[in-house]
Amino acid sequence: MNETLPVIYLARHGETAWTLTGQHAGLVDLPLTAHGEHTARQLGQRLRGLTFAKVFTSPLQRVSKTCELAGFKAVAVDDPDLLEWNYGDDEGKTTEELLKERPGWQMFRGGYPGGETAE
């Protein structure tokens, strides 16, 4: 049994304005900040020379742009199953705000009004 296991690389999208403020973005289609664009280019430099069998990206611009700036857009496939969590009415709120509204709140448990549930 000398099978080589696959290597999977995961990368998060670059910084957005809401990353800086701690707001939950979910499906809000935010652009990258200048710093987010810079780190996306750095990701490309770090992965330079590697060949990938598959590259998947979310259709959201912050993710798609990160992929493009890293140099993988030409081979990437937009996959709607990779969209972020739908926070519904809580899009744009911070964890602090959510905890004030719903003490004991935990991300990915209990769901979001107008958004996804944990089921």
N, C-alpha and C positions, 0 to 999 in steps of 0.2 A: 504494500500500500504506500506508494511513493507519490501520491497525488499532491500537487502544489495547491495550497489553499489560495483563494482569491484575496487580493488586497483591496480594501475599500477606503477611499478618501472621501471625507465629508468636509465641506466648507460652508461656513455661515456667510450670509450676505454682508456687505460692508455697512458701515455706520450710516444711520439716517438721523434727521433732527430728533425724532422720537426716541432713538437709542440714547441720546444725550439727556433727554428729560425723563426717561424711564417710563414713557407711555407705551401701552400695549398696542402694537400696530396691526397685527392680524392681517386682514384683507385690505386695509388702507394702502393704496399704491404710492408709497413715498419714494422720492428720489434719494440717491446717495448724497451725502455731504462730500465736500472736497477731500476730507480725510478718508471717508469711505471709499472714494475712487482711488486714492493713493494706496490704501491697504489692499484693494482688489488687484491693482497692478503688482504689488509685492507678492501676492498669492501666486500670480502667474510666473513671477521670477523664481519663486520657491519650487514650483512644480515644473519648471522648464526642463525639457528633455524627457519627461515621462510620457508614455503613450497609454491612453485609456481606451478600453474596449467600449465603454459607454460613458456618456456625460449627460446627466439629467439636471434640469433646472425648473424652477417654478416660473410661471408666466408673469409674476409681479416684477415691475421694473427694477426694484432694488436688487433682486436676485439675478434677473436677466443681465443687468448692467454689470454686476460683479463678475458674472461668467464671461461676458464680452471683454471686459478690461483685463481679465486674467488670461485671455487668449484662447478661450475654448468655445466661443459662440458658434463658430462654423460647424462644429461637430455635436453641439448640444441639442437635446430634445426637450422642448417645453412639456412638462407633465403636470396637468392640473391637480393630480393627486398629491403633489408636493406643496400645494398652497398651505399657508400658515393657518393656524387655529382661527376660527371665526368668533371674535369676541362680541359680536352683535352690538347691543346698546352700550357695552363697556369698552368699545374701541376708543382709544385715545386716553383712557383713564390710567392712572398709575396704580401700582400695587397698594400704596398708602391709601389712595382714595377708595379702592375696592375694600380694603380691610375696615375702613371707617363705616362704609355702607353695609358691609356684611362681615361682622367679626368672625374670625375663624376661617375666612375664605382661603381656599387653596387652589392654585392654578390646576386646571385639568380635572377638577372634582366638582361635581354639581352643575356644571354647565354655565351658560351665560344667557341672560334674557335677550331674545331675538337672535341668538347665535347658536353655536354648537353645544351639545350636551356631552357628557362623559361617556355616553353609551355608544 
